[in-house]
């Protein structure tokens, strides 16, 4: 066998061996589906806590030590039963927005926005959303990735920086919550002359 | 034996190089004049290889005058195995120029890359109208005043993808299904709808289905596109025009394959082979008399909010949202700051003409 044939044979053998090792390592590392799902939900819960999602999507109430989040309505958005009166006009100057004590209704130059129900309730929450739709919403800043722009104070631009995998983890956690039936009102646009 | 092994190695190296090339970012050029639209630098004469076309149901863009061009790579064909979803060869380019008051404001550019992905770019015209510069990926607001206090804005790339990429998870890199909304079997049909709002006449040399078929640019050949040109199937001319308008202006998001198909609104007209030819069916049975699934018409009586309520324009959600230009309510939600008076008149007449039985 010539020297060049030996070199080629050695090269092919090395590539084959390396590929086998890589494939085996990958299969060893792949977790079971249930474990993977559980890890994803845990990662999502971690991100939701750190991302401050509860700050606006879980209504606040007054507790013995002052305002506290009402976790009996975890991440269910603005309570449908809390009908807000018209937002007070702001005086001229640097004040730019109003917020309800629940932290779920906000008014400003964009009109009035109500925080969404993020629980997997089919009719009023994210129960009929797909993972793709949720990722697209966070990446584009548009409702369901295609509709109206998300409104302040939703900091979608922070979530935009997360990897797709992390956003999917957030979605997996939200889908693991108990569904809360709570129909959040539609946003109210600012008055516009001629409309 | 040696030669076979060497061939195998060469093939592997070629494959590796191809994979590596596909990862090269497909960044758009900095200037419009570098995209191949014009015949040369310093001229605004269109390169003759770029062929004009005009969809029969144009998208409403606040009354902008538009010109559109396509260039297919020489010798390449359009994969038309699916009548509705044409697959364009790598290297295909599209341009769309927007003018307000005779001034060029924006030119959008789409290019299919070697890895199957598409580059989306938009160019903002300079003051002297000599060239246009690549707009930032997050768009450029208020580039031209189109009515008192109303402005045309150049959309963000994510906004482009919202309409052109029907069901992608996220606007990431890589191959994705992308639709050229104005260049399809229905849009290029020679059986053009004379009642289409803002219909544009077919100019000299404009690409049609017939031209593409005659020139052998479909693979496989589609003789039925000439024998029975695609056409919206409707009981009357007005309904045909309404469905065509809704297909273009709403159907790119509201269709059965969209990521928001859960809303249950399917307005995209689909071509489908019927008998010897192709007809376009856009049944409105799922539109008329159907309650809105999520959004409710403000102040409508309980249960009265429907997509289309026969005889009742004020209780027809599609019309209420077409008339709105408030940010949270308007439809389409992007790409327009002024409502479309002609289309509103057409759809209003159509809804008034419907009876409850329909």
Boltz contact constraints between the chains, C-beta under 6 A:
constraints:
  - contact:
      token1: [A, 5]
      token2: [B, 2]
      max_distance: 6.0
  - contact:
      token1: [A, 8]
      token2: [B, 5]
      max_distance: 6.0
  - contact:
      token1: [A, 128]
      token2: [B, 262]
      max_distance: 6.0
  - contact:
      token1: [A, 132]
      token2: [B, 169]
      max_distance: 6.0
  - contact:
      token1: [A, 132]
      token2: [B, 259]
      max_distance: 6.0
  - contact:
      token1: [A, 133]
      token2: [B, 259]
      max_distance: 6.0
  - contact:
      token1: [A, 135]
      token2: [B, 169]
      max_distance: 6.0
  - contact:
      token1: [A, 135]
      token2: [B, 170]
      max_distance: 6.0
  - contact:
      token1: [A, 136]
      token2: [B, 170]
      max_distance: 6.0
  - contact:
      token1: [A, 139]
      token2: [B, 170]
      max_distance: 6.0
  - contact:
      token1: [A, 139]
      token2: [B, 171]
      max_distance: 6.0
  - contact:
      token1: [A, 140]
      token2: [B, 158]
      max_distance: 6.0
  - contact:
      token1: [A, 144]
      token2: [B, 260]
      max_distance: 6.0
  - contact:
      token1: [A, 145]
      token2: [B, 259]
      max_distance: 6.0
  - contact:
      token1: [A, 146]
      token2: [B, 162]
      max_distance: 6.0
  - contact:
      token1: [A, 146]
      token2: [B, 253]
      max_distance: 6.0
  - contact:
      token1: [A, 146]
      token2: [B, 260]
      max_distance: 6.0
  - contact:
      token1: [A, 147]
      token2: [B, 333]
      max_distance: 6.0
  - contact:
      token1: [A, 148]
      token2: [B, 328]
      max_distance: 6.0
  - contact:
      token1: [A, 148]
      token2: [B, 333]
      max_distance: 6.0
  - contact:
      token1: [A, 164]
      token2: [B, 170]
      max_distance: 6.0
  - contact:
      token1: [A, 187]
      token2: [B, 328]
      max_distance: 6.0
  - contact:
      token1: [A, 189]
      token2: [B, 326]
      max_distance: 6.0
  - contact:
      token1: [A, 189]
      token2: [B, 328]
      max_distance: 6.0
